[in-house]
Amino acid sequence: MSRKVIQGFDTARLDRIPAFLAARYVDTGRLPHAATLVSRRGEIAHRSCIGEARPGEALKDDAIYRIASMTKPITSVAFMMLVEEGKVALSDPLVKYCPEFADTGVFVAGGGNVPFLTRPPTQPIRMVDLLRHTAGLTYGFQERTPVDAAYRKARIDDFDADYTMESFIAGLAKIPLQFDPGAHWNYSMATDVLGAVIERIEGKPFGEVLHERIFAPLGMVDTGFKVPAEQQHRLTDAYAFHPKDKMQGFDGGARSRWAKDRSFESGGGGLASTVDDYHRFCLMLLGGGKLGDTRIISRKTLDLMTSNHLVGGGDLTQHSVGIFSEDENAGVGFGLGFAVTLDPAAAGIPGSAGDYYWGGMFSTGFFVDPVEEICMVFMTQLMPSSTYPVRREVKTLVHAAIDD
C-alpha cells in the first residue's frame, strides 16, 4: 500500500492526531471536542474535527471558539503596525499614552484590609515591557501575592466586570506593580493595556482598529469581540475542568457572554475566532508579515517580534515569577507577543529553534515553525489550559508526521 505524502507530511501519521485526541480526551469525556488544522508551505495537509460543539451536535469545520489569550499575538501585531508608522516607539513610556500610571508605585507591603505601602519604580513602564510581560503587572488568577488579590478584589481581570477601556486603565493604575519594570517576567494584563494604547493613538474603538488593520485585509470574517446574532449557532459550548465529573458547563453557545455587547474589548483575551480565520493569521506570520498580496507588517518587524526579549537572555524558567516558570518552559524565551523556542532539546519537545506560539485559557493553541514552514491551529473549549498537556502532545504528533 503506497503512502500518501502532502508537502513532506505522511498523511497516515497526521491521521494519528484525531485518533489520539479521541482516545485520550474526547471519548473519555476530558474534552468536549477538538479541531486541528495543519499546513506546510501554505498548503493544508490535515484538518480534523471530533466531538460535539453542543450536546447532540457534531463539531463542524466552521465552528466559532473563544480564543482567549490567542488574542494577544493579534493585539501585538496591531501595535507593531503603529510602530512601523512612527506613531509610537518601543521605548516610549506608558505614561505618554496613559498618564493614569504616573503615580503607580511598586508593592512593598500591605494588601487586604491594610493599605498598600509602595515605592517609586526604578524605571518607567515602557511599551516593550507591555509586549514582553515585564511591566510588573499580573493576573488575579495567579493567586500568589497581595497584588494578585487586589486584582481579584477590583475584578480588574473579570470578564463579566462592567469596565470600559477608560475605567479599566483608571482602575488598574491604582493597583501597585509587583516589581520594577524590566526586572522579571510575569504573565499579565499588559496586552489589555496595549489595546488601550492602540485605541488612544488611533482615536477609535480598539475592535474597529483590529477589523480595519488585520481582520478585513486578511479575510478573517468570523473574528471579533462579539459573535453576531446570525452566527451564534456556530459558537461552541465552553467548559471548565471538574475533578469528579471531568467537565462542567462554563459558557453556553446560545447564551454566551460572547453573544452580548461588551463595554470593554480585551486585547489580552476577548476575541472569538475560527480555525480557518486564525490559520490565515498564522499564514501571514509564516509569510514574513504578508498573505498573498496583503502585507500587514514587514519581515524585519516580525523578526524583531519573534526574537527573545527576556532581559539579559535566558528562558522563562529563569525569568518568570509566576506561572510559566515550570520545567516544561525550559528552552523557551518570549518575544513581543509570542513565546519563542530557543532550544528544542531543553524544551523537551520536537520543534525548531525559532518557532513561536501561544495558547488560550480554553486550551486552544497555535504554532508557526518558519524552519519547517508549518502552521498549526488547535481548538477546543476547556479551561484552565493547564489541565492537560494536549497542546504539547499535538505539536509532537505534527512533527512526528514529517517525512522529507
N, C-alpha and C positions, 0 to 999 in steps of 0.2 A: 504494500500500500504506500503510495507516494505521499510525502509530506507537503503541506501547503505552507509557503513562506510569503509573508507580506512585509516589504521593506525590512527584511532581515529578522522578522519575528516568526517563530514557529507557532502557527495558529493553534495547534493542538496544546501547546504549552500555555498559550494565553487562555485557552478554554479551562485551564485549571482554576482561573480566578473565580468565576461564578460557582464552580463546583466546590471550591474551598469555602467560599463565603456562605453557600447554602448549608453545607455540612457542619461548619463550625459555629455559624452565627444565626442565620435566618431560620433554618429548620428547627433549631434548638430554642428559639424564642429569645435569643440575646439581642438581635437587631430586628427591626420591623421589615427592612428591605435594604437593598444595596444596588447601586448603579455604578458602573465603571466604564470609562472611555479611555482608550489608549491610542495614541497616534505616533507615527515616526516619519520624519521628513515631510510633515504636513498631511500625510495620508492616514486615515483612520484604519487601524489594524484590528481593533477589538472594541466591541460595545456589548454590554450585557445589563439586563435589569432582572432582578429577582425579588420575590416577596410582595407585600401588599402596601400600596400607598395609603389606603384606609382599609378597615376591616371589610373583607369580601371584595376588594377592588384591586386588581393586579397593578403593580407598578408599571408605568409606561415611560417611553423614551423622553416624552416632553414634560415630565413631572417637574414641579417647581419646589425648591428646597430653601430652607433658611440657611444661609451660608455663614452667618455669624462672622468670625474673625477672618474669613477669606475675603471680607470687605476691606481689610487693612491694606493688602497689596494694591487694590484698585485706588483707594484714597491716596496712597503713597505715590502712585504713578501720576495721578491728577496734580498732586502738589509739585512733583518734579517738572511737569509741563509749565507751571508758573515760574519755576527756577530757570528753565530754558528761555523764558520770555523776559527775564530780568526783573520780574515783579517782586521777587523775594530771593533771599540767598540762604544757603545752609547755615551760614554763620550769624544770621540775624537773630537778635534776642527776641524771645517770645513777647516781651512787654511792648515791643514795637507795634504789634498787632492786637495783643490782649493786655492792655495796661492794668487789668484787674489783678495780674500777678505781681505787680510792683512791690507789694509788701508781704508776699508769701514766703514764710521762713522754713527752715529745716527743723524737723522734730528733734527735741532734746528730751522732754519728759511730759507726763500728763496724759490726758485722754480719759474717756468715760465721763465721770462726773467731775473730773478735775480739769481745769483749763490747761490748754497746751502751753508748754514752755518751748519757745523756738529761738533760733538764731538766724542771722542773715546767711544766705548761701555764699559759698566761696566764689562762685561764678554763676552767671545767669543761665536760665534755660535757653538753649538755642534751638533753632529749627532742626538741626541734625540730631539733637537729643530726643526730640519727639519721634523722628523717623526710626531711630535705633533703640528706643526704650531705655534711654539713660537719663531721663529728665528728673527722676526722683518721684514720679507718680506711681500709682499702683492700681489694683483692683480689690474691691471689698471681699470677693470670694476667696482670696488667698488666706484670710483669717490667720495672719501671723503677728501683726503688730497693732498698736493703738491707732495708727493711721488707717490701716485696713478697716478697723472697727468704725472709724469716723466716716469712711466711705459708705459703710452699710447703714449707719445711723442717718446719714443725709440722703440715702437711696440714690447716690450720685451715679451708680452704675446699674441701677434697677431699670430694666426695660419698660416696666409699667409705670415708672415715676413720670409725673407730668412736667417735665422740663422742656424749655425751649433752648435753642442754641445759646441765647444770651444768658438765661438763668443758669444753664449748666456751667458755663465758664465762670460766672459770678460765684456759684456755689463751690466749684472745685478749687478756686483760688483761695477760699477761706480755710481749706484743709492743709496742714503742713506737708512739705515734701518729706519723703522717707530718708533721703540722703542728698548730698550735694550733687547737682547736675554733673554728669560725666564720671562720677565715682564708681558706679555699679550699673548692672543691667537688671531691670525688673519689668516684667510684663505688665502692661498698664493701659490706662485710658489715653495715652499720649496721642494715638491716632484719631481719637474723637476730637482732641484739641486741634489737630491738623485740619480736620473738617471745618472747624470754626474759623481757623485762619484762612482757609480757602474761601469760605463764604464771605468773610470781611474784605479780602483782597478783590474778589470778583464782584461784590455788591449784589449778589443774587443768591437764592436758596442753594444750599450745598447739593441737594439732589438734582437740581436743574443744571448745575455745573457738570456733574458726572454724566448726565444724559447728553449734554451738548458736546462734551470733550471726549468721552470714551464710549458710552453705550450706543449712541446713534452712529458714530463713524465706524464702529466695529460690528454693527448689526446685532448687538446684544438686546434683542427685542423684548426679552422676558425678565430683565434685571432691573430692580428698583427697590425703593424702601417700602412700597405698598403694592400688593398684588391686586390688580384691577378686578372689579366685581365679576366681569365676564370670564376671567381666568382663574377664579378661586377654586373651581372644581379640579384644577390641576395641582393645587397645593397639597402636599402630603401631610399626614399627621406626624407630629413630633412627640418623642417620649423621653422620659427620664429614667435612669437606672434605679431599680428597686432590688434590694438584697435578697428578698424572698421570691418575688414574682418576676424578677429579671427586668421587666419594663412596666412603667405606669404612664398613663397619658399626661402630656405636658401642655401641648398646644394643638388643638384640632384644626384640620384644614378648613372646615366650614365656618368655624368661629374664631379663626386665628387672629392674634394680635397683628399679624402682617396683612390682614384684610382691612385694617382700620387706618384712618388718617393719623399721622404721627406729628406731634408738635416738635419732636427732636429727631433729626436724621443722624444716626450714629455712624460716623466714619470708621469706627472700630469694630462694628458688628451688626449693623442694621439691615443689610441687603438680603433679598431673596433672589435666586437665580436658578438656572437650569444647567445640566451637564453640557449642553451644546453652547450656551452662552459663555460659560466660564472657559470652555475649551477654546473659544475664539480669542478670549483674553490671553490664554496661555500661548496660542499660536502667534499672537502679536509679540509676546515676550521672546519666544523662540526665534522669531524673525528679526530680532535686534531692534524691537520697538515698532515694527511695521507688519501689517497684514494686508496682503495684496498691494494695492496702490495707496493704502492709507497708512501714513506714518503718524504715530501717537507721540513717541519720544525718540530721541536719537540713540544710535547704538552706543555711543560713548556715555550717555546719561545712564543707560541700562547697565553698562559695565560698572559704573560707579555704584549703582544701587545694589548690584549683586556681588560686590566686594565685601570683605569682612570689616565692619566698622567698630567692633568692640575695642574699647580704648586700650592701647598697648598690645593688641593682638590677643591670641588665646581663644578659648571656646566658652560656651555657655556654662559649663560646669565650673569654670574658674571665675566667671563674672556675675552670674545670676545670684541674687539674694533671696529668691522665692522659687516659684515653680520654674521648670525647665533647667534646674540645676542638677537633675538626676543624671546617673551614669550614662543613660542612653543618649544624652546630648553631648557626650564627648565627641570631639572632632567636628562640632557644629558651631559655626560662627553666626553673626547676624549682620545683615546689610541694612539697606534703607527700605524696610518694609517686608523683607523676606528672611527666613533662616537660610544659611548657605553652608553646604557641606565642604569642609576644609580637608578632611582626611577620612575616607570611607572605612579604612581599617580601624581607626579609633571609634568611629560611629558604629561599627559592627553590623553594617547592612550594605548590600550591594548598591552601588551608585557610582557617581563620578565626582571627583574634586571639581567644585564649581557648579554642581546642580543646586537648585534653590526651590524652596517650597514653603507652604504654611498650611494650616488647617483651621477648622472652626469648632466651636463648642459642641455642635451636634454631631461630631465625629466625621465631618466632611474633610476632604484634603485634596491637595494637588501637588504635583512637582513638575518642574521643567528641567530636563537634562540637556544642556546645549552641546555636550560632548557626543552623546549618542543620538541627539536630535529627537528626543522623546518628550511628549506631553502626556500627563496622566491626570484625570479628574475622577475623584471618587465621592459619591454622595450617599448618605444615609441620614437618619434623624434620631440620634440617641445622645443625650447629654448625661454626664460630662464626657468630654472627648478622651479623658484619661481612663475610662472604664476598661477598654480593651485595646491591645496593640494592633488593631486592624489595619491602620494606615501603613505601619512598618511592614506588615505581612503582605499587603497588596504591592507595595514597592518592591519587595523581594520577589514576588511572583512575576511582576512585569520584567524585571531584569533577568530572571531565570529563563524567560522566553526568547531572549536574544539569540539568534542563530546565524551570525555572519562574522 
